[in-house]
Amino acid sequence: MDHYQFDTQTLITGCTLNEDELRETITSKFEGNSLILGGDNDLMKVHFHTNYPGSVIDYCATLGDIFDVVIENMDRQAAGKKG
């Protein structure tokens, strides 16, 4: 299993893709793992582990209105530091 440093999360309203399309697009465009999606076009939650969280968030912003963006450094958390 590859190691990815950042837990990247956001909510999207007005998402232009359904859950299956979004899953396919994220996994083909971005290196990472632990992708969890939920919701519909009115409100979609994206959770993804990656080393390039900014790229994932920038992409999500092209799909609708993003909010509640969270990027946590899992290496820091594993070391007992604030992530």
NULOZA-698107 format. One line per 5 residues: number of its first residue (from 1); their letters; for each residue x, z, y of N, C-alpha, C, O. Coordinates in steps of 0.001 Angstrom, whole numbers, plus 500000, padded with zeros to 6 digits. Layout:
# NULOZA-698107
NUM> a> X Z Y X Z Y X Z Y X Z Y  ...
//
This chain:
# NULOZA-698107
1> mdhyq> 500836 500000 498821 500000 500000 500000 500876 500000 501235 501836 500766 501320  500557 499157 502183 501294 499084 503431 500913 500251 504327 499814 500799 504242  501863 500616 505194 501617 501706 506129 501222 501147 507494 501894 500269 508036  500141 501657 508032 499709 501268 509367 499600 502531 510212 499031 503534 509779  500142 502473 511406 500323 503660 512231 499071 504091 512991 498873 505285 513214
6> fdtqt> 498230 503154 513388 497149 503484 514303 495760 503341 513682 495426 502321 513079  494971 504388 513848 493555 504366 513504 492836 503869 514753 492836 504543 515782  492228 502697 514662 491635 502016 515810 490124 501946 515615 489639 501474 514587  489382 502426 516625 487930 502455 516517 487293 502016 517832 487825 502281 518910  486172 501355 517732 485371 501026 518910 483938 500766 518496 483644 500488 517333
11> litgc> 483061 500861 519467 481673 500452 519313 481475 499190 520133 482049 499041 521212  480652 498277 519610 480371 497007 520295 478852 496847 520386 478149 496969 519383  478359 496577 521577 476953 496196 521720 476891 494704 521985 477771 494140 522637  475836 494062 521470 475685 492624 521659 476703 491819 520892 477097 490740 521333  477141 492322 519748 478153 491628 518947 477640 490247 518531 476495 490104 518101
16> tlned> 478483 489256 518662 478095 487883 518361 478209 487532 516880 477813 486440 516473  478747 488447 516067 478908 488207 514633 478143 489256 513843 477982 490387 514301  477669 488883 512652 477084 489897 511778 478218 490628 511049 479385 490260 511183  477874 491646 510290 478884 492478 509639 479795 491673 508710 481010 491873 508723  479240 490776 507914 480053 489978 506994 481010 489054 507745 482179 488936 507378
21> elret> 480515 488404 508791 481364 487513 509590 482475 488294 510290 483617 487838 510355  482135 489468 510809 483135 490290 511488 484207 490770 510517 485391 490775 510852  483800 491172 509321 484763 491608 508296 485740 490467 507961 486953 490675 507917  485212 489289 507733 486049 488132 507395 487011 487813 508540 488190 487548 508304  486522 487838 509758 487354 487490 510906 488462 488512 511127 489617 488133 511325
26> itskf> 488134 489794 511096 489156 490826 511336 490218 490793 510250 491409 490853 510554  489811 490699 508995 490802 490717 507911 491664 489460 507884 492788 489497 507381  491160 488353 508415 491971 487128 508429 492858 487042 509671 493910 486405 509621  492465 487661 510775 493222 487567 512026 494255 488673 512203 495270 488465 512867  494011 489860 511613 494837 491032 511905 495369 491684 510639 494663 491788 509636
31> egnsl> 496607 492116 510698 497212 492848 509596 496759 494301 509678 496857 494931 510731  496265 494824 508570 495815 496206 508555 495059 496510 507287 495031 495704 506357  494433 497701 507254 493634 498092 506095 492569 499095 506521 492426 499406 507703  491840 499583 505559 490798 500596 505766 489738 500152 506767 489277 500958 507576  489349 498891 506723 488317 498392 507621 486960 498947 507212 486532 498806 506066
36> ilggd> 486298 499576 508163 484935 500067 507971 484103 499517 509111 484444 499690 510282  483015 498857 508768 482086 498315 509755 480706 498878 509474 480363 499184 508332  479931 499007 510518 478566 499453 510317 477714 499108 511518 478187 499118 512654  476472 498808 511263 475543 498536 512344 475018 497126 512313 474959 496479 511267  474634 496660 513498 474085 495322 513652 474471 494807 515035 475333 495387 515696
41> ndlmk> 473844 493730 515469 474212 493132 516755 473946 494070 517929 474612 493969 518959  472983 494978 517787 472698 495918 518867 473804 496957 519014 474138 497353 520131  474371 497399 517900 475455 498380 517938 476273 498276 516657 475787 498592 515571  477509 497835 516792 478413 497676 515647 479592 498629 515827 480211 498667 516891  479898 499397 514782 481076 500261 514796 482192 499577 514017 481977 499071 512915
46> vhfht> 483389 499567 514603 484571 498998 513963 485601 500106 513810 485912 500803 514775  486131 500273 512606 487192 501229 512304 488235 500470 511494 487900 499867 510475  489512 500489 511934 490549 499680 511284 491910 500330 511498 492217 500788 512598  492721 500371 510451 494092 500857 510561 495016 499656 510744 494960 498704 509965  495868 499696 511772 496740 498580 512109 497947 499066 512893 497956 500196 513380
51> nypgs> 498951 498236 513016 500089 498534 513894 499906 497900 515272 500738 498093 516158  498829 497149 515456 498586 496433 516713 497176 496713 517224 496344 495805 517267  496899 497944 517608 495534 498307 517992 495032 497560 519225 493846 497242 519309  495911 497278 520175 495497 496564 521382 494938 495193 521071 493962 494763 521686  495546 494506 520122 495067 493169 519746 493675 493226 519128 492836 492366 519393
56> vidyc> 493435 494239 518306 492121 494387 517682 491068 494705 518740 489977 494135 518728  491396 495611 519649 490450 495976 520709 490192 494783 521627 489048 494526 522004  491249 494055 521988 491064 492860 522828 490136 491860 522155 489274 491277 522811  490303 491656 520857 489428 490738 520130 487983 491236 520141 487060 490466 520407  487792 492506 519857 486438 493064 519839 485754 492889 521191 484540 492695 521254
61> atlgd> 486522 492957 522262 485958 492786 523611 485420 491371 523834 484588 491160 524716  485884 490411 523050 485375 489042 523180 484027 488872 522484 483354 487859 522672  483629 489860 521679 482418 489755 520872 481194 490402 521507 480065 490162 521081  481424 491216 522520 480329 491944 523163 480911 492991 524083 482080 492918 524461  480101 493959 524441 480509 495037 525332 481064 496184 524494 480339 496764 523686
66> ifdvv> 482353 496520 524678 482956 497598 523890 482924 498910 524671 482972 498925 525901  482843 500002 523924 482919 501340 524520 483317 502333 523433 483395 501984 522255  483568 503570 523845 484054 504615 522934 485257 504128 522125 485291 504260 520902  486239 503566 522825 487466 503091 522190 488341 504295 521863 488595 505140 522721  488800 504368 520614 489671 505449 520158 490849 504827 519422 490671 504021 518509
71> ienmd> 492063 505215 519836 493276 504804 519127 494055 506077 518840 494500 506766 519758  494215 506382 517560 494923 507599 517166 496188 507231 516405 496188 506341 515555  497266 507936 516730 498551 507727 516084 498601 508612 514838 498813 509821 514934  498406 508003 513676 498330 508757 512429 499670 509359 512025 499693 510370 511323  500801 508762 512450 502113 509338 512157 502276 510674 512877 502765 511645 512299
76> rqaag> 501863 510713 514138 501920 511967 514895 501011 513015 514259 501393 514178 514128  499822 512606 513869 498891 513549 513240 499466 514109 511954 499332 515302 511680  500112 513253 511154 500712 513690 509896 501845 514694 510128 502128 515528 509268  502488 514606 511295 503577 515524 511651 503034 516786 512325 503812 517621 512787  501710 516934 512386 501112 518117 512989 501042 518079 514507 500822 519104 515151
81> kkg> 501230 516892 515075 501165 516743 516538 499827 516130 516928 499096 515595 516094  499535 516223 518199 498302 515609 518705 498426 514103 518563 499440 513520 518947  497382 513460 518004 497439 512038 517719 496873 511218 518797 496853 509991 518694
//
